[in-house]
Amino acid sequence: MAEVWDIRSLEHAEGELRDFDKLVSSAVSRCLAEDKGNRVEIANRLSVILGERITVMMLDSYSSEARREHHISASRFLALLAVTRRFDILDAVLREVGGKALDRADARIFKLGQRYIASINAERDLRDTVDGILQEPT
């Protein structure tokens, strides 16, 4: 459970995210390599949901750590994560900048945890109030 909330903090040091583009390219590469569909299918799905033509050559460029001049836009990257359902990869990228991604199931669990903590705090407040009333002189 501790690993779930192990989030890196940025120092805001010079060059701290110098190779962040390589991380994103690696994330794209992993999405493409581990998806059940092939790159043509992925490019077609991206084209449909983005309403613009995405080619296999574009995906190849985006996934190459060596081609640092061909960056994937944030909208295309997020769409790729959505069509491949790789929210774990989104989480890994966000952790590098001090964030955390939650999918629907994780978000429900997080909300449940928040409500549980709120109920514990409310119960403690009620107990403190009752104790305060019982300890007041009559």
Legacy VTK file of the C-alpha trace (Angstrom):
# vtk DataFile Version 3.0
C-alpha trace
ASCII
DATASET POLYDATA
POINTS 138 float
0.000 0.000 0.000
2.869 2.391 0.739
4.049 1.997 -2.851
0.684 3.257 -4.093
1.352 6.628 -2.479
5.127 6.767 -3.043
5.275 9.945 -5.099
8.469 11.728 -6.071
8.805 15.358 -5.131
10.426 17.764 -7.528
13.393 19.748 -6.329
12.929 22.295 -9.133
16.628 21.984 -9.844
18.147 22.977 -13.142
17.812 20.184 -15.674
15.831 17.974 -13.305
13.482 16.906 -16.100
16.103 17.102 -18.873
15.341 13.596 -20.147
11.600 13.700 -19.515
11.004 13.492 -23.268
12.812 10.129 -23.265
10.513 8.918 -20.504
7.458 9.942 -22.540
8.873 8.249 -25.662
9.496 5.130 -23.619
5.921 5.291 -22.311
4.603 5.543 -25.877
6.795 2.616 -26.920
5.513 0.500 -24.049
1.876 1.323 -24.854
2.412 0.255 -28.441
4.447 -2.867 -27.662
2.137 -4.244 -24.992
-1.228 -3.504 -26.627
-3.109 -6.472 -28.058
-3.793 -4.593 -31.280
-1.227 -3.714 -33.861
0.042 -0.230 -34.625
-2.265 0.165 -37.612
-5.291 -0.487 -35.398
-3.993 1.883 -32.728
-3.320 4.607 -35.308
-6.839 4.137 -36.689
-8.447 4.314 -33.231
-6.474 7.450 -32.430
-7.470 9.005 -35.759
-11.137 8.363 -35.018
-11.208 9.735 -31.484
-8.960 12.715 -32.215
-10.612 13.550 -35.528
-7.245 13.831 -37.260
-5.027 11.487 -39.212
-2.523 9.577 -37.085
-0.176 7.264 -38.962
1.958 4.334 -37.922
5.013 6.369 -38.930
3.958 9.069 -36.475
3.598 6.501 -33.708
7.020 5.088 -34.557
8.546 8.566 -34.329
6.835 9.279 -31.019
8.104 6.021 -29.533
11.736 6.547 -30.541
13.960 7.819 -27.754
16.610 8.567 -30.385
14.342 10.927 -32.367
14.110 13.631 -29.755
12.810 16.220 -32.210
9.543 14.294 -32.768
7.567 14.869 -29.568
4.056 13.569 -29.083
1.570 16.254 -28.098
-0.146 15.972 -24.732
-3.526 15.392 -26.402
-2.183 12.537 -28.539
-0.310 11.031 -25.604
-3.390 11.056 -23.394
-5.528 9.669 -26.219
-2.992 6.866 -26.727
-3.141 6.040 -23.031
-6.931 6.020 -23.228
-7.200 3.735 -26.262
-4.611 1.324 -24.874
-6.126 1.616 -21.361
-2.632 2.033 -19.880
-3.398 4.207 -16.898
-0.523 2.521 -15.092
1.832 4.159 -17.582
0.120 7.508 -17.066
0.629 7.020 -13.338
4.342 6.293 -13.832
4.778 9.457 -15.907
2.831 11.598 -13.447
4.883 10.285 -10.527
7.978 11.716 -12.176
6.515 15.206 -11.809
5.058 14.694 -8.345
1.554 13.523 -9.245
-0.586 10.409 -9.124
-3.158 8.971 -11.518
-6.280 7.214 -10.332
-8.541 5.169 -12.574
-12.258 4.799 -11.811
-11.783 1.863 -9.457
-8.955 3.594 -7.580
-10.981 6.814 -7.410
-13.916 4.958 -5.813
-11.588 3.393 -3.263
-10.012 6.798 -2.601
-13.464 8.353 -2.042
-14.385 5.498 0.281
-11.183 6.085 2.235
-11.908 9.810 2.471
-15.406 9.116 3.787
-14.077 6.555 6.250
-11.567 9.067 7.628
-14.321 11.714 7.785
-16.550 9.314 9.746
-13.729 8.537 12.198
-13.121 12.269 12.689
-16.847 12.926 13.142
-17.071 10.125 15.689
-14.066 11.562 17.567
-15.618 15.063 17.525
-18.908 13.674 18.842
-17.121 11.759 21.594
-15.142 14.886 22.570
-18.352 16.940 22.665
-20.139 14.362 24.791
-17.145 14.105 27.131
-17.062 17.917 27.409
-20.757 18.085 28.259
-20.489 15.295 30.828
-17.526 16.973 32.495
-19.227 20.396 32.826
-20.480 21.205 36.302
-24.257 21.188 36.558
LINES 1 139
138 0 1 2 3 4 5 6 7 8 9 10 11 12 13 14 15 16 17 18 19 20 21 22 23 24 25 26 27 28 29 30 31 32 33 34 35 36 37 38 39 40 41 42 43 44 45 46 47 48 49 50 51 52 53 54 55 56 57 58 59 60 61 62 63 64 65 66 67 68 69 70 71 72 73 74 75 76 77 78 79 80 81 82 83 84 85 86 87 88 89 90 91 92 93 94 95 96 97 98 99 100 101 102 103 104 105 106 107 108 109 110 111 112 113 114 115 116 117 118 119 120 121 122 123 124 125 126 127 128 129 130 131 132 133 134 135 136 137
